[in-house]
Amino acid sequence: MFANYLIGLREGLEASLVVCILIAYLVKTGRKDRLGPVWIGVGSAVALSMAFGAVLQFGSNQLSFKAQEALGGTLSIVAVGLVTWMVFWMRRTARHLKSELQGRLDAALAMGTVALVVTSFLAVGREGLETALFIWTAVQSTGDGWNPLAGAILGLLTSAVLGWLFYRGALKINLAKFFTWTGGMLVVVAAGVLAYGVHDLQEAGWIPGLNELAFNISSTIPVDSWYGTLLKGVFNFQPDPTVVQIVVWLLYLVPTLYFFFRKPKAAGPAPKPAVTEAKAA
């Protein structure tokens, strides 16, 4: 449940910040009359994200077992790829997000109402589709009924409250640090989703090695125990993973965390200009 709460919180907060920046900019520049198109775009993006999640959930139920496993595994890998790109992108652009959005909004204001709707729709829709896909794959990997979905919804509600507090100026935190540390935790969650996606593809017969277990500690950490449930909910822990799952998990987690937390190298001093000596005639 905590992992899905974290997904909902982090992804939802990004969307909330985008909406707050757009609205605050219009209010501060005296263009409240243009808030309508922005809200239309936001509402359309939310509706599309919910519809996308519903299609994933109810559409997959009509498939055969192997088709469900193949779809779940493929979408898990896609979701991990999108989330990985997103956490790196947000860490790099968090400090400049406000100016970037305001520049886009200025351009949209100059173009008209439709451009405003499209700008807000795209800004929120990308986050919404990523959130719907990643939450769906995370829920499928934990397989714990409504608890994962409840955690994601609580995270989204928390992000909405935090977004409102940001807008009111009652809450000020270092967004760069927030997105860095939550991004790191999300990479750990994504590693578990990736490993489970590989297991789904093994169940579908797309990847061999289903019966080659790396270890089996089910007797030590039962899946139905409170600590087994906690580990599965937070890290997508599996007491009997295959060798392929462990290899994929390590190959993703270790280098991704390394590059994510690695500090960029400081630029060295500028080279001195070459001095050309003019020879006297």
C-alpha positions in Angstrom: 0.0 0.0 0.0 2.9 2.4 0.9 4.5 1.9 -2.6 1.3 2.8 -4.3 0.7 5.8 -1.9 4.2 7.0 -2.9 3.4 6.6 -6.6 0.1 8.6 -6.2 1.8 11.2 -4.1 4.8 11.9 -6.3 3.0 11.7 -9.7 0.0 13.6 -8.4 2.1 16.3 -6.9 3.8 16.9 -10.2 0.4 17.4 -11.8 -0.8 19.6 -8.9 2.2 21.8 -9.2 1.7 22.2 -12.9 -2.0 23.3 -12.4 -1.0 25.6 -9.5 1.7 27.3 -11.6 -0.7 27.8 -14.6 -3.5 29.2 -12.4 -1.2 31.4 -10.3 0.4 32.9 -13.4 -3.0 33.8 -14.9 -4.3 35.3 -11.6 -1.1 37.4 -11.0 -1.1 38.7 -14.5 -4.8 39.8 -14.3 -6.1 37.2 -16.8 -8.6 35.4 -14.6 -11.0 35.3 -17.5 -8.7 32.7 -19.2 -9.0 30.2 -16.3 -11.9 28.5 -18.0 -9.9 27.0 -20.9 -7.2 25.9 -18.4 -9.7 24.0 -16.3 -11.3 22.4 -19.3 -7.9 21.1 -20.4 -7.1 19.8 -16.8 -10.6 18.1 -16.5 -10.2 16.5 -20.0 -6.7 15.2 -19.0 -8.1 13.7 -15.7 -11.0 12.1 -17.5 -8.7 10.6 -20.2 -6.4 9.2 -17.5 -9.3 7.6 -15.6 -10.7 6.1 -18.9 -7.2 4.7 -19.7 -7.0 3.0 -16.3 -10.5 1.6 -16.7 -9.7 0.2 -20.2 -6.5 -1.4 -18.7 -8.4 -3.0 -15.9 -11.6 -4.2 -17.5 -10.1 -4.8 -21.0 -7.5 -7.2 -19.6 -10.1 -9.3 -17.8 -11.5 -10.4 -21.1 -8.2 -12.0 -22.2 -6.9 -15.5 -21.7 -4.5 -16.2 -18.9 -1.4 -16.2 -21.1 -2.6 -13.1 -22.9 -3.2 -11.3 -19.6 0.3 -12.2 -18.4 1.9 -11.1 -21.7 0.0 -7.8 -21.6 0.8 -7.2 -17.9 4.4 -8.0 -18.4 4.8 -5.8 -21.4 3.0 -2.8 -19.8 5.1 -3.2 -16.7 8.2 -2.8 -18.7 6.7 0.2 -20.5 5.6 1.8 -17.2 9.1 1.3 -15.7 10.7 3.0 -18.7 8.3 5.9 -18.5 8.7 6.4 -14.8 12.5 6.1 -15.0 12.6 8.8 -17.7 10.2 10.9 -15.6 12.2 10.9 -12.4 15.4 11.8 -14.2 13.6 14.6 -16.2 12.0 16.0 -13.0 15.2 16.0 -11.1 16.9 17.9 -13.9 14.0 20.4 -14.5 12.4 20.9 -11.1 14.2 24.2 -10.5 13.1 25.6 -13.9 9.6 24.1 -14.2 7.9 27.4 -13.3 9.6 29.5 -15.9 9.2 26.7 -18.6 5.5 26.5 -18.0 5.0 30.2 -17.9 6.7 30.5 -21.3 4.4 27.9 -22.8 1.4 29.6 -21.3 2.4 33.0 -22.7 2.7 31.4 -26.2 -0.8 29.7 -25.7 -2.4 33.0 -24.6 -1.1 34.6 -27.8 -2.6 31.8 -29.9 -6.1 31.8 -28.3 -8.5 29.6 -26.3 -7.9 26.3 -28.0 -4.1 26.6 -27.4 -4.8 27.2 -23.7 -6.9 24.0 -23.5 -4.3 22.0 -25.4 -1.4 23.4 -23.2 -3.1 22.5 -19.9 -4.3 19.2 -21.3 -0.8 18.1 -22.4 0.8 19.3 -19.2 -1.5 17.3 -17.0 -2.4 14.5 -19.4 1.2 13.2 -19.6 1.4 12.9 -15.8 -2.1 11.3 -15.7 -1.4 8.6 -18.2 1.9 7.7 -16.6 0.2 7.6 -13.2 -2.6 5.4 -14.5 -0.3 3.0 -16.2 2.2 2.7 -13.3 -0.5 2.3 -10.7 -2.2 -0.4 -12.7 1.0 -2.4 -13.2 1.9 -1.9 -9.5 -1.6 -3.2 -8.5 -1.3 -6.2 -10.8 2.1 -7.1 -9.3 1.0 -6.9 -5.7 -2.3 -8.6 -6.3 -3.7 -7.5 -2.9 -7.2 -6.6 -3.8 -8.2 -2.9 -3.2 -5.4 -2.0 -0.8 -2.9 -0.9 -3.5 -5.6 1.1 -5.3 -6.6 2.7 -2.0 -3.0 3.6 -1.3 -2.7 5.3 -4.7 -5.9 7.2 -4.2 -4.8 8.4 -0.8 -1.5 9.5 -2.4 -3.4 11.5 -5.1 -5.6 13.1 -2.5 -2.6 14.1 -0.4 -0.9 15.6 -3.5 -4.1 17.6 -4.3 -4.0 19.1 -0.7 -0.3 19.8 -1.0 -0.8 21.5 -4.3 -3.5 23.7 -2.8 -1.2 24.6 0.1 1.6 25.5 -2.4 -0.8 27.8 -4.2 -1.9 29.5 -1.0 1.8 29.9 0.0 1.3 28.0 3.3 3.8 25.3 2.4 7.3 25.8 1.1 9.8 23.0 0.7 12.8 22.4 -1.4 11.2 20.8 -4.5 14.6 19.7 -5.9 15.4 17.6 -2.8 11.8 16.3 -2.5 11.8 15.0 -6.1 15.3 13.6 -5.7 14.6 11.5 -2.6 11.1 10.4 -3.7 12.5 9.7 -7.1 15.1 7.4 -5.6 12.4 5.5 -3.7 10.3 5.3 -6.8 13.3 3.7 -8.6 13.3 0.9 -6.0 9.5 0.4 -6.5 10.0 0.4 -10.3 12.7 -2.3 -9.9 10.2 -4.5 -8.2 7.5 -3.8 -10.9 10.1 -4.6 -13.6 11.0 -8.0 -11.9 7.3 -8.9 -11.6 6.8 -7.9 -15.3 9.5 -10.3 -16.3 7.8 -13.0 -14.2 4.6 -12.3 -16.1 6.4 -12.7 -19.4 7.8 -16.0 -18.1 4.3 -17.1 -17.2 3.2 -16.2 -20.8 6.1 -18.3 -22.2 7.9 -15.3 -23.7 10.9 -15.6 -21.5 12.4 -18.9 -20.4 13.6 -20.0 -17.0 10.2 -20.0 -15.1 11.2 -23.0 -13.0 14.8 -21.9 -12.3 14.5 -20.3 -8.9 17.2 -18.1 -7.5 16.1 -19.0 -4.0 13.0 -19.9 -2.0 12.5 -18.4 1.4 8.7 -18.8 1.6 9.1 -20.7 4.9 11.1 -17.9 6.4 9.1 -15.0 5.0 5.5 -16.3 4.3 3.7 -14.2 1.7 0.6 -14.0 3.9 2.5 -12.8 7.0 2.4 -9.2 8.0 6.0 -8.6 7.2 5.7 -10.5 4.0 2.7 -8.4 3.0 4.7 -5.2 4.0 7.7 -6.2 1.9 5.6 -7.1 -1.1 3.5 -3.9 -0.8 6.6 -1.6 -0.5 9.2 -3.4 -2.6 7.2 -5.9 -4.6 9.2 -8.5 -2.7 8.8 -12.1 -3.9 10.2 -15.0 -1.7 10.7 -17.3 -4.6 12.0 -15.2 -7.6 13.5 -16.8 -10.7 17.1 -16.3 -11.6 16.1 -14.1 -14.5 14.1 -11.9 -12.2 17.0 -11.3 -9.8 19.4 -10.6 -12.7 17.0 -8.1 -14.3 16.3 -6.5 -10.9 20.0 -5.9 -10.2 20.8 -4.8 -13.7 18.1 -2.1 -13.5 18.4 -1.0 -9.8 22.1 -0.7 -9.3 23.1 1.5 -12.3 19.8 3.5 -12.2 20.3 4.5 -8.6 24.0 5.2 -9.3 23.3 7.6 -12.1 20.3 9.1 -10.4 22.2 10.1 -7.2 25.5 10.9 -8.9 26.4 14.5 -8.6 27.2 16.2 -11.8 30.8 17.1 -12.3 31.7 20.7 -11.7 32.8 22.5 -14.8 36.5 23.2 -14.8 38.1 26.6 -15.2 37.8 28.0 -18.7 41.0 27.5 -20.8 43.1 30.5 -21.1 43.1 32.1 -24.6 46.1 31.3 -26.6 48.5 34.3 -26.9 49.9 34.8 -30.4 53.1 36.7 -30.5 53.4 39.0 -33.5 56.8 39.0 -35.0 58.2 42.4 -35.7 58.7 43.0 -39.3 
